[in-house]
Amino acid sequence: MRGRPTKNPHTRPAINTLERLHAELGGKILENKQEHASLFERMRQVEAVIKMLDPSYSLRAISVKRGSDVRACGPQLSGFRAISVDVIISVKAMR
């Protein structure tokens, strides 16, 4: 009798594991949506700086990188952000 499945699906280990996995994936989706807004804003800021440096530059020519390359450049953005702020200040001083 020990190997027989029960009628109650909530007592099955596989169902419990799948429910936990489902909940974790749902949480990751929510985190990803919040991160999406932040990344989108940062990308718009980079595009604005590119346009300030060269108004005729086509942003469509930039291809999206996928995989570990995108994650590798994340920490470097703080340095880039400082440079972009300096560029914005110098451009405003030129006007």
Secondary structure by P-SEA (a helix, b strand, c coil): ccccccccccccaaaaaaaaaaaaaaaaaaaaaaaaaaaaaaaaaaaaaaaaaccccccccbbbbccccccccccaaaaaaaaaaaaaaaaaaac
